[in-house]
Amino acid sequence: MVGTFLCYLYLLSHYRVRVAGFVAVTVLCLLLQCGFPSRIEANMLSKKQVLIVILALLAYYWIKYVKQGPVYTTDKRLDGKTVLITGGNAGVGKATAIEFAKLGARVVIASRNVQKSQKAKYDIIEEAGNKNVFAMQLDLENFNSIKSFVKQFDKEQEHLHYLINNAGVMGIDGITDYGYHRVFGINHFGTFLLTNLLMKTIKETSKRSPARIVNVSAGLYKLGALDFDYIRSETNGYFSDLKMYGQSKLANIMFTIKLSKLLKGFDVTTYSMHPGAIKSEIGTSFQQSSILNFAYKIISPIFFREGFYGAQTIMYCSLDDNVTKHSGGYFSNCKQEDLTEIAMNDGASQKLWDISVEVTQKYLNENW
């Protein structure tokens, strides 16, 4: 029975099985386990057969809703549209780039590692069959790099219809030269500055065609209210690192809500989203520990999704027609989710905005 169940798990994890396929595979497993009957007998299933069916149902649910999640489909074409994806050379970012490129968009992936981005660019072109894919260097920890990137982007790209702020880090140490933890600096201040510097282009684009901004957040934002002292301190271990990451993801949500309010009057909508637990490179710093590396290798195949599934809610927020009435909202599994009170704190949100302006003031343009 164990062998049959493992066979079933393998089939489900390697193919996107729909309900009909699920039923067929379940029946096949039953026949393999219990034998092909010469005639149909009108008796009750044995306990063994019932157990197999229950395990099959549990396996289907686990694969479908934990390991995979919903898949967003659209018949839209994005020819002539420009998409910018930060952290687009791996994981969710790369998967998102492939999805946009398949729809005909002009895709720019921006990452710190140029060599890796060039390789990712050709991978995306090959898989999507779209040659309009470009790789640019962007280091969100370096404000000069962000400013130079935007200057180059505006020179090479006429429009920006979709800004996907996907790049992020966790588990790294250190304090920035402006006094905040590096994780918070990269994940929030870098994203804040980039988005603000691109705002003139986004607004100009929205005069002719709607524009959307999607900020990749995480469910870990729920770990605690924004602590303005904590984000200026060093972390001291795994759980401290997780909290710092959660603080930066909470900031991404607050930033999204604030943007939606500031952009009223423009055809620009904003969304934050949780991609799910994804197999990616974001936690590689944690894996330097032999114990954590061992735990990751055991847990990730069971719990973590492939980048393709993490990209689905990004595509939903970017393309769905009904989502525009929920600008500023938070999404997961291709549907809106209610935010906890800590994310709806207007006082903390305004303080975060003021601090962000203060930190990046030297580099900001008058785009508002």
KABELKA-V720790 format. One record per residue. SS is DSSP state (H for helix, E for strand, C for the rest). PHI is phi in whole degrees, -180 to 180 (none if undefined). NEAR is the number of other ideal C-beta (glycine too) atoms within 8 Angstrom. Layout:
<<SS	PHI	NEAR> <SS	PHI	NEAR>>
This chain:
<<C	none	8> <H	-60	5> <H	-62	6> <H	-64	11> <H	-64	13> <H	-65	8> <H	-60	10> <H	-64	14> <H	-59	10> <H	-61	8> <H	-61	10> <H	-68	14> <H	-78	7> <H	-105	5> <C	-138	6> <C	-79	5> <C	-83	11> <C	-88	6> <H	-60	5> <H	-61	6> <H	-66	9> <H	-60	11> <H	-61	8> <H	-63	8> <H	-67	13> <H	-62	13> <H	-62	8> <H	-61	8> <H	-62	14> <H	-63	11> <H	-67	9> <H	-65	8> <H	-77	11> <H	-105	8> <C	94	5> <C	-81	4> <C	-73	6> <C	-77	3> <C	-150	4> <C	-81	4> <C	-106	5> <C	-89	3> <C	-116	3> <C	-71	3> <C	-66	5> <C	-73	7> <H	-58	5> <H	-64	9> <H	-68	11> <H	-62	9> <H	-62	9> <H	-63	14> <H	-64	11> <H	-62	8> <H	-62	10> <H	-64	13> <H	-64	9> <H	-63	8> <H	-64	12> <H	-62	12> <H	-60	9> <H	-61	9> <H	-66	13> <H	-71	11> <H	-109	7> <H	-103	9> <H	-80	12> <H	-119	10> <C	91	13> <C	-68	6> <C	-116	8> <C	-85	11> <C	-123	4> <C	-150	8> <C	-103	3> <C	-71	6> <C	-114	5> <C	-117	11> <C	-58	6> <C	88	4> <C	-96	12> <E	-112	13> <E	-123	14> <E	-116	13> <E	-124	15> <E	-81	15> <C	63	13> <C	-88	17> <C	-101	14> <C	-162	11> <H	55	13> <H	-61	15> <H	-61	18> <H	-67	15> <H	-62	13> <H	-66	15> <H	-60	16> <H	-63	12> <H	-63	10> <H	-65	15> <H	-64	16> <H	-62	10> <C	-89	10> <C	94	9> <C	-71	15> <E	-89	10> <E	-112	15> <E	-115	15> <E	-104	18> <E	-124	16> <E	-148	18> <C	-71	7> <C	-89	7> <H	-65	9> <H	-61	6> <H	-67	10> <H	-67	16> <H	-64	9> <H	-64	9> <H	-62	16> <H	-56	13> <H	-70	8> <H	-63	9> <H	-66	16> <H	-59	12> <H	-65	7> <H	-75	9> <H	-91	10> <C	69	6> <C	-131	12> <C	-82	4> <C	-84	8> <E	-125	14> <E	-133	10> <E	-114	13> <E	-132	11> <E	-88	10> <C	-152	13> <C	-115	8> <C	-71	14> <C	-85	9> <C	-113	7> <H	-63	10> <H	-65	7> <H	-63	12> <H	-64	16> <H	-63	11> <H	-65	8> <H	-60	13> <H	-63	11> <H	-60	8> <H	-70	9> <H	-61	15> <H	-65	8> <H	-74	5> <H	-96	6> <C	-119	11> <C	-81	3> <C	-131	11> <C	-147	13> <C	-89	13> <E	-136	15> <E	-109	12> <E	-109	15> <E	-84	13> <C	-104	13> <C	-61	14> <C	-168	12> <C	-134	11> <C	-152	13> <C	81	10> <C	-100	8> <C	-104	5> <C	114	7> <E	-117	8> <C	-72	11> <C	-71	3> <C	-102	7> <C	94	6> <C	-122	12> <E	-61	14> <H	-60	13> <H	-61	15> <H	-67	14> <H	-61	13> <H	-71	14> <H	-72	15> <H	-110	14> <H	-62	14> <H	-63	14> <H	-66	15> <H	-59	11> <H	-66	14> <H	-57	15> <H	-62	13> <H	-66	12> <H	-70	13> <C	-88	13> <H	-62	10> <H	-61	8> <H	-66	12> <H	-64	13> <H	-64	12> <H	-63	8> <H	-61	13> <H	-67	12> <C	-71	6> <C	-112	5> <C	-157	9> <C	-58	9> <E	-125	15> <E	-135	13> <E	-120	15> <E	-119	15> <E	-105	14> <E	-78	14> <E	-109	13> <C	-167	10> <H	-63	6> <H	-69	9> <H	-61	14> <H	-76	8> <H	-68	8> <C	166	8> <C	-63	7> <C	-64	12> <C	-110	8> <C	-71	8> <C	-85	6> <H	-62	9> <H	-70	13> <H	-105	9> <C	-110	7> <C	-74	7> <C	-94	11> <C	-140	4> <C	146	6> <H	-57	8> <H	-71	6> <H	-65	9> <H	-63	14> <H	-62	11> <H	-64	12> <H	-62	15> <H	-61	15> <H	-60	14> <H	-62	15> <H	-68	15> <H	-73	14> <H	-65	14> <H	-62	13> <H	-59	17> <H	-68	15> <H	-62	15> <H	-62	16> <H	-62	16> <H	-64	14> <H	-63	11> <H	-60	12> <H	-61	12> <H	-73	8> <H	-70	7> <C	-96	11> <C	-64	6> <C	103	3> <C	-114	7> <C	-87	8> <E	-130	12> <E	-119	13> <E	-129	15> <E	-147	17> <E	-113	14> <E	-153	14> <E	-112	11> <C	-80	12> <C	97	11> <C	-78	5> <E	-116	14> <C	-73	8> <C	-149	10> <C	-94	6> <C	-64	9> <C	-103	10> <C	-64	8> <C	-64	10> <H	-66	12> <H	-76	9> <H	-69	7> <C	-79	8> <H	-62	5> <H	-67	6> <H	-67	11> <H	-63	10> <H	-63	8> <H	-64	8> <H	-62	11> <H	-64	8> <H	-80	8> <H	-77	9> <H	-58	9> <H	-66	6> <H	-88	7> <H	-106	7> <C	-91	10> <E	-88	13> <C	-75	8> <H	-56	15> <H	-55	7> <H	-75	13> <H	-67	16> <C	-79	14> <H	-65	13> <H	-72	16> <H	-62	16> <H	-65	13> <H	-61	12> <H	-65	13> <H	-80	11> <H	-122	9> <C	-67	9> <C	-73	5> <H	-80	5> <H	-75	13> <H	-63	8> <H	-77	5> <H	-116	8> <C	-57	10> <C	92	10> <C	-80	9> <E	-115	15> <E	-130	16> <E	-154	10> <C	53	8> <C	60	9> <E	-154	6> <E	-76	8> <E	-122	8> <C	-69	5> <C	-87	8> <C	-76	8> <H	-60	6> <H	-64	12> <H	-86	12> <H	-105	8> <C	-79	11> <H	-64	6> <H	-65	6> <H	-67	11> <H	-64	11> <H	-68	9> <H	-64	9> <H	-62	13> <H	-62	11> <H	-62	8> <H	-64	9> <H	-63	12> <H	-64	9> <H	-62	7> <H	-66	9> <H	-104	13> <C	-50	7> <C	-61	5> <C	-108	10> <C	-74	11> <C	-100	6> <C	-85	4> <C	-97	9> <C	-98	5>>
